[in-house]
Amino acid sequence: MKRIELYIKKITLVALLISAASCADFLDETDNSNFTIENYFTKPEHAKSAVNSIYQSLQPVMSSGFGGGPWMMVEFATGLADTELGQAQNSLFVKDLVNNSDNGYGQTIWTTYYRGIANANIAIAKIPEIVMDETAKKKLIGEAKFLRAYYYFNLIRIFGNIPLTLEPIDLTSADLFAPPANPEVVYNQIVLDLKDAEEAGLPLRETTGRVSLGAVKSLLSSVYLTMGGYPLQKTENYALAAAKAKEVIDSGEFSLFPTYGDLHIPAKKNLGENIFMAQFSAFILPSDWQVSIIPYNRGISNYSAETGGIFANQDFIESHEAGDKRTAEKEFYYTSYSLRADRTKTLELGDYYIYKHFDVLAQTSTTSSGMNWPILRFAEVLLIHAEASNEASGPNTDAYASVNQIRKRAELAPLSGLSKEKLREAIWREKFFELSYENKTWFDMVRIRKGFNVKTREFEEYVGHKFVYGPTLKERELLFPIPTAEIRNNKNLIQNSGY
């Protein structure tokens, strides 16, 4: 694979530099020419390059090192993660619930996703003008709309009252300093973009890493589920979420991997239960969170940096049911590993480190990982279907069938005979356990307004929920602060309450 770099003159404050850098078969030759927005969109190749640039915003949030990583922000906000990295102040601020608007993680997420949105807006506006195959054109616009919806879906849940821009912006645009939009308007636009993408003629599965129809339907089911909960509480959307997830299930295109080990084998990325992923490639665009999921300077990895950036809270692991295969050694977590100096010797690590994102080859040999980051996988679709179906219709055969697929792989007894309320909480627990440390749990906590008490295994009110290590959630933690730089640049923005 080769890397494509397409440079377009900067015409907005947030990001109108199109830099294509997604690692899949859609990475092409380098183009070192400079173009303006007015003269660039003339060939079919330009349309594809413009859409490739939108994918690039999937990767920077995953960057990791001795400063931690932006992706960790929503993990430490759950109270279910720990760190050995004392210099990663951004992680500690979130973990200890003393976060502020100067947190660099939030700035990276805001800037990166709005860059993706800006590039999507350009593609959506300009590709229709290109003379090219209409089927290919429609698919590319569908990809752009999916990605715009994905970025807005994250931004609205993380920051709340955000600007909604749908057209290219230059320095003379009225929307250059756009005010925050009503959250319901943002959600409605997300749904509209995804419905348009559904009709774009995309393949049901796409093994190259591009957007597929399966990804569109999966994300739409997640959006509907979120709209059914807080803050909108549009409960009629539960039936829509269940129906959309069922379409993915009934397609027969996706299935759970037979083993958890398949989740972190680079050769199986974009396959099996992996529906949509952020793309990486060893030695070209490697995934660098590997240094963060290994213990601090314990000599188990070939990486020179062993940061101990994030690992699992022990009480959370112990809250799983007895016999849950996910907690067995080297399934989702690991507590021991061989030493770099002598792989015949094993070191007991003393904590639960994250194995589901662990690239064995990179850690023990190459120090360059080609693992993708999971954004949507079939396990989540099953759990969305189970929860939404139960919310819409109460306990039913389909809901049980979906959640019990997850439990069967975990070697747990199937659920049955529960009330709606008991089934609801059982599904929530499965979501917390199955999707742990995949940037999912905090979003669920805010959506259901609940925290998980790892000692009692019960759910309690979000505001007032006490983390096992001490801090207590306040109302302000329902959102993250809008970055300081954005507040200063755009006087129409209003900082979230409590920050």
C-alpha positions in Angstrom: 0.0 0.0 0.0 1.1 3.5 -0.7 0.2 6.7 1.0 -1.7 9.5 -0.7 -1.2 13.1 0.3 -3.5 15.6 -1.3 -3.0 19.3 -0.4 -5.7 21.8 -0.8 -5.3 25.5 0.3 -6.6 26.3 3.7 -9.9 28.2 3.6 -11.4 27.7 7.0 -10.2 27.9 10.5 -11.0 24.3 11.5 -9.5 22.3 8.7 -9.8 22.6 5.0 -6.5 20.9 4.5 -7.3 17.6 2.9 -4.6 15.1 3.8 -5.6 11.6 2.8 -3.9 9.1 5.1 -6.2 6.1 5.7 -4.6 2.7 5.4 -6.5 0.3 3.2 -6.6 -0.4 -0.5 -7.9 3.1 -1.0 -4.4 4.6 -0.4 -2.9 5.5 -3.7 0.0 7.4 -5.3 1.3 10.6 -3.9 0.1 13.8 -5.5 2.4 16.7 -4.7 0.6 19.4 -6.7 -1.2 22.3 -5.1 -4.8 23.0 -6.0 -7.4 25.5 -5.0 -10.9 24.4 -4.0 -12.2 26.1 -7.2 -10.0 24.2 -9.7 -9.4 20.9 -8.1 -12.7 18.9 -8.5 -12.5 18.0 -12.2 -11.7 14.3 -12.4 -13.1 11.1 -10.8 -9.8 10.6 -9.1 -10.3 13.9 -7.3 -13.6 12.7 -6.0 -12.0 9.6 -4.5 -9.1 11.6 -3.1 -11.4 14.0 -1.4 -13.4 11.3 0.3 -10.1 9.5 1.3 -9.2 12.7 3.2 -12.3 12.4 5.3 -11.2 9.0 6.6 -8.0 10.6 7.9 -9.8 12.0 10.9 -10.4 8.6 12.3 -6.7 8.1 13.2 -5.3 11.1 15.2 -7.6 10.4 18.2 -5.9 7.1 18.6 -2.4 8.5 19.0 -0.7 7.5 22.2 2.5 7.9 24.1 4.0 9.2 27.3 1.3 11.9 27.3 -1.5 9.3 27.2 -3.9 9.5 24.3 -7.1 11.3 23.3 -9.0 8.0 23.0 -8.4 7.5 26.7 -10.5 10.5 27.7 -13.9 8.7 27.6 -12.4 5.7 29.3 -11.1 7.5 32.3 -14.5 9.2 32.6 -16.1 5.9 33.4 -14.2 5.3 36.6 -13.3 1.9 35.3 -9.8 2.6 34.1 -6.5 3.1 35.8 -3.0 4.4 34.8 0.6 4.2 35.9 1.5 7.2 33.8 1.9 10.0 36.2 3.0 12.5 33.6 -0.2 12.1 31.6 -2.0 15.0 33.3 -4.9 15.0 30.8 -5.7 11.4 31.8 -5.4 12.2 35.5 -7.6 15.3 35.3 -10.4 13.2 33.7 -9.9 10.2 36.0 -10.0 12.3 39.2 -13.0 14.3 37.9 -11.1 17.6 38.0 -11.1 18.1 34.2 -11.0 21.5 32.6 -11.2 23.1 29.2 -7.5 23.2 28.7 -7.3 19.4 28.4 -5.4 18.6 25.2 -7.4 15.4 24.6 -10.6 17.4 24.2 -8.9 19.8 21.8 -7.6 17.0 19.6 -11.0 15.4 19.4 -12.7 18.7 18.6 -10.2 19.8 16.0 -9.8 16.3 14.4 -13.5 15.6 14.0 -14.3 19.1 12.7 -11.5 18.7 10.2 -13.2 15.5 9.0 -16.6 17.4 8.8 -15.0 20.2 6.9 -13.5 17.8 4.4 -16.8 16.0 4.2 -18.7 19.2 3.5 -16.3 20.0 0.6 -16.7 16.5 -0.9 -20.5 16.5 -0.6 -20.7 19.9 -2.2 -18.1 19.5 -5.0 -18.3 15.8 -6.1 -21.8 16.3 -7.8 -20.1 18.8 -10.2 -17.6 16.2 -11.5 -18.4 14.3 -14.7 -17.9 10.7 -13.7 -19.8 7.4 -13.4 -23.0 8.2 -11.5 -23.0 5.0 -9.5 -19.4 5.6 -8.3 -20.3 9.2 -7.5 -23.3 8.2 -5.4 -21.2 5.8 -3.4 -18.5 8.3 -2.6 -21.1 10.9 -1.5 -22.6 8.1 0.7 -19.3 7.5 2.3 -18.8 11.2 3.0 -22.2 11.5 4.6 -21.6 8.4 6.8 -18.3 9.9 8.0 -19.8 13.3 8.6 -22.6 11.7 10.6 -20.0 9.6 12.7 -18.0 12.7 13.6 -21.1 14.7 14.5 -22.4 11.8 16.6 -19.2 11.8 18.7 -19.0 15.6 19.0 -22.7 16.0 20.1 -22.3 13.3 22.7 -19.0 14.6 24.1 -19.5 18.3 24.0 -23.2 18.9 23.8 -24.1 22.2 22.2 -21.9 22.3 19.1 -22.0 24.2 15.8 -23.6 22.4 12.9 -22.1 23.3 9.5 -23.1 21.5 6.4 -21.5 23.6 3.6 -17.9 24.5 2.8 -16.7 27.5 4.8 -14.2 30.2 3.8 -13.0 33.3 5.6 -16.1 35.3 4.4 -18.7 32.7 5.3 -21.5 33.6 7.7 -20.9 30.2 9.4 -17.2 30.8 10.1 -18.1 31.4 13.7 -21.3 29.4 13.9 -23.4 29.4 17.1 -24.2 26.1 18.8 -27.2 24.3 17.2 -30.1 22.7 19.1 -28.9 19.1 19.9 -32.1 17.6 18.4 -31.3 19.4 15.1 -27.9 17.9 15.1 -29.2 14.4 15.8 -31.8 14.8 13.0 -29.1 15.8 10.6 -27.1 12.7 11.6 -30.1 10.5 10.9 -30.6 12.3 7.5 -27.0 11.8 6.5 -27.2 8.1 7.4 -30.5 7.6 5.6 -28.9 9.1 2.5 -25.9 6.9 2.9 -28.2 3.9 3.1 -29.5 4.7 -0.4 -26.0 5.2 -1.9 -25.6 1.7 -3.3 -22.8 0.7 -0.9 -21.9 -3.0 -0.5 -23.2 -4.7 2.5 -19.6 -5.5 3.7 -16.4 -3.8 2.7 -13.2 -5.7 3.5 -11.0 -2.8 2.3 -11.9 -0.6 5.3 -14.2 1.8 3.4 -17.7 2.5 4.6 -20.2 -0.3 3.9 -24.0 -0.6 4.1 -23.6 -2.7 7.1 -21.6 0.1 8.8 -24.3 2.6 7.9 -27.1 0.5 9.3 -25.1 -0.3 12.5 -24.3 3.3 13.2 -27.9 4.3 12.6 -29.1 1.7 15.1 -26.7 3.2 17.6 -27.9 6.7 16.9 -31.6 5.7 17.3 -30.8 4.0 20.6 -29.0 7.1 21.8 -32.0 9.3 20.8 -34.3 7.0 22.8 -32.3 7.8 25.9 -30.9 11.0 27.4 -30.8 13.8 26.6 -33.6 13.6 23.9 -35.6 10.8 25.4 -37.4 10.1 22.1 -38.5 6.7 23.2 -40.2 5.9 19.9 -36.7 5.5 18.5 -36.2 2.3 20.4 -38.3 0.4 17.9 -36.3 2.1 15.1 -33.0 1.0 16.7 -34.2 -2.6 17.1 -35.4 -2.8 13.5 -32.2 -1.3 12.1 -30.0 -3.6 14.1 -32.2 -6.6 13.1 -31.5 -5.7 9.4 -27.8 -6.1 10.1 -28.3 -9.4 12.0 -30.7 -10.8 9.3 -28.3 -9.9 6.5 -26.2 -12.9 7.5 -23.1 -11.0 6.5 -21.7 -10.6 10.0 -21.1 -13.0 12.8 -19.2 -13.2 16.1 -15.6 -14.5 15.9 -15.4 -18.0 17.5 -12.6 -16.8 19.8 -11.8 -13.6 21.4 -8.2 -13.9 20.1 -9.5 -13.2 16.6 -10.3 -9.6 17.8 -6.6 -8.7 17.9 -5.2 -10.5 14.9 -4.3 -7.9 12.3 -4.9 -10.3 9.5 -8.6 -10.5 10.5 -9.3 -6.7 10.5 -12.3 -5.7 8.5 -13.5 -9.4 8.6 -15.8 -11.4 10.7 -17.5 -9.3 13.4 -15.5 -6.2 12.5 -18.0 -4.0 10.7 -16.1 -0.7 10.6 -12.7 0.2 11.8 -10.1 3.0 11.9 -7.5 1.7 9.5 -3.8 1.3 10.3 -0.9 -0.5 8.6 2.5 -1.7 10.0 5.5 0.4 8.9 3.2 2.8 6.9 0.6 4.1 9.3 1.1 2.0 12.4 -1.3 2.0 15.3 0.6 3.4 18.3 -1.7 2.6 21.3 0.4 -0.6 21.8 2.8 1.4 24.0 -0.1 2.4 26.3 -1.7 -1.0 27.0 1.5 -2.5 28.4 2.7 -2.0 32.0 5.2 0.8 32.8 8.8 -0.2 32.1 8.5 -3.9 33.0 10.5 -5.2 30.1 7.8 -7.4 28.5 7.6 -5.6 25.2 10.0 -5.0 22.3 8.8 -1.4 22.2 11.3 1.0 23.8 8.4 2.9 25.3 6.3 1.0 27.9 4.0 3.7 29.3 1.4 1.9 31.4 -1.0 4.5 30.0 -4.2 2.6 30.7 -5.3 -0.6 32.3 -8.5 -2.1 33.7 -9.8 -1.4 37.2 -9.5 -4.7 39.2 -12.8 -4.2 40.9 -14.5 -4.0 37.4 -12.9 -7.3 36.4 -14.0 -8.9 39.6 -17.6 -7.7 39.0 -18.0 -10.2 36.1 -19.9 -13.4 36.7 -17.9 -16.3 37.8 -16.6 -18.3 34.8 -16.9 -15.4 32.3 -14.4 -16.3 29.7 -13.7 -12.7 28.9 -11.8 -12.4 32.3 -9.7 -15.5 31.7 -6.0 -14.9 31.2 -5.2 -13.5 27.7 -8.8 -13.3 26.6 -9.8 -9.6 27.1 -7.1 -9.0 29.7 -3.7 -10.3 30.8 -1.9 -10.3 34.2 1.4 -11.9 33.2 3.7 -11.9 30.2 7.0 -13.2 29.0 10.1 -11.1 29.4 11.8 -9.4 26.5 15.2 -10.5 27.6 14.1 -14.1 27.9 10.8 -15.2 26.5 11.0 -18.5 28.4 10.5 -16.5 31.7 7.1 -15.0 32.7 6.5 -11.9 34.8 3.5 -11.5 37.0 2.2 -8.0 36.4 -0.1 -7.5 39.4 -2.9 -5.8 37.4 -5.3 -6.4 34.6 -3.9 -5.0 31.3 -5.9 -4.8 28.1 -5.4 -7.8 25.8 -8.2 -7.3 23.3 -6.1 -4.5 21.6 -2.8 -6.3 22.0 -0.7 -7.0 18.9 1.4 -10.0 19.8 3.7 -9.8 16.8 4.3 -6.0 17.2 4.9 -6.4 21.0 7.3 -9.3 20.7 9.1 -8.6 17.4 8.4 -5.8 15.0 7.3 -2.9 17.2 5.1 -1.7 14.3 1.4 -2.7 14.6 -1.0 -3.1 11.8 -4.0 -3.5 14.1 -7.1 -1.6 13.3 -9.2 0.1 16.0 -12.8 -1.3 16.2 -15.5 1.4 15.7 -18.4 -0.9 15.0 -18.5 -4.6 15.5 -21.2 -7.2 15.4 -21.2 -7.8 19.1 -22.4 -4.2 19.7 -25.1 -4.6 17.1 -26.4 -7.6 18.9 -26.5 -5.8 22.2 -28.1 -2.7 20.6 -30.8 -5.0 19.2 -31.3 -6.7 22.5 -31.6 -3.5 24.5 -33.8 -1.6 22.0 -36.1 -4.6 21.4 -36.6 -5.0 25.2 -37.3 -1.2 25.5 -39.8 -1.2 22.7 -41.6 -4.5 23.3 -40.5 -5.9 26.7 -38.8 -9.2 27.0 -39.1 -11.2 23.8 -37.5 -14.0 21.9 -35.4 -11.8 19.6 -34.0 -9.8 22.5 -33.0 -12.9 24.4 -31.5 -14.5 21.2 -29.2 -11.5 20.6 -27.9 -11.0 24.2 -27.5 -14.8 24.6 -25.2 -15.0 21.6 -22.8 -12.7 23.5 -23.2 -14.8 26.7 -22.7 -18.1 24.9 -19.3 -17.0 23.6 -18.4 -15.9 27.2 -19.4 -19.4 28.3 -22.2 -18.1 30.5 -25.7 -19.5 31.0 -28.4 -17.9 28.8 -30.7 -15.3 30.2 -34.4 -16.2 30.5 -37.6 -15.4 32.4 -36.6 -11.8 33.4 -38.8 -8.8 33.8 -38.3 -5.9 31.5 -36.4 -4.0 34.2 -34.2 -7.0 35.1 -33.5 -7.8 31.4 -32.6 -4.2 30.8 -29.9 -4.2 33.5 -28.6 -7.6 32.4 -28.1 -6.2 28.9 -26.4 -3.1 30.2 -24.0 -5.3 32.1 -23.2 -7.3 29.0 -22.5 -4.1 27.1 -20.2 -2.9 29.8 -18.3 -6.2 29.9 -18.2 -6.9 26.1 -17.4 -3.4 24.9 -15.0 -2.5 27.7 -12.2 -0.1 26.7 -13.5 0.4 23.2 -14.8 4.0 23.7 -18.4 2.8 24.3 -19.0 2.7 28.0 -19.1 6.4 28.9 -21.5 7.1 26.1 -23.8 4.4 27.5 -23.5 5.9 31.0 -24.6 9.3 29.8 -27.3 7.9 27.6 -28.9 5.8 30.5 -27.9 8.3 33.2 -26.4 5.4 35.2 -23.1 4.4 36.7 -22.2 0.8 37.4 -21.4 -0.1 41.0 -18.6 -2.6 40.7 -19.1 -3.8 44.3 -22.9 -4.5 44.2 -23.1 -5.1 40.4 -26.1 -2.7 40.4 -26.7 0.4 38.4 -27.2 3.7 40.2 -27.9 7.3 39.3 -25.1 8.9 37.2 -25.0 12.1 39.2 -23.8 11.0 42.7 -22.3 7.8 41.4 -19.0 7.2 43.3 -16.1 5.7 41.6 -14.5 2.8 43.5 -11.4 4.9 44.1 -13.2 7.9 45.5 -14.4 10.7 43.2 -18.1 11.3 42.7 -19.8 12.2 39.4 -21.4 15.6 39.3 -23.9 16.9 36.7 -21.1 18.7 34.8 -19.6 15.3 33.9 -22.5 14.6 31.6 -20.5 16.5 29.1 -16.8 17.4 28.5 -15.8 21.1 28.4 -15.5 22.8 25.1 -11.8 23.5 24.5 -10.6 26.8 25.7 -9.1 27.7 22.3 -12.5 27.2 20.6 -14.3 29.4 23.2 -11.7 32.1 22.5 -11.9 31.8 18.8 -15.7 31.6 18.5 -17.5 34.1 20.8 -20.8 32.5 19.9 -19.9 29.3 21.8 -21.0 28.9 25.4 -19.0 26.8 27.8 -20.7 23.8 29.3 -22.1 24.2 32.8 -19.6 23.6 35.6 -16.5 24.3 33.6 
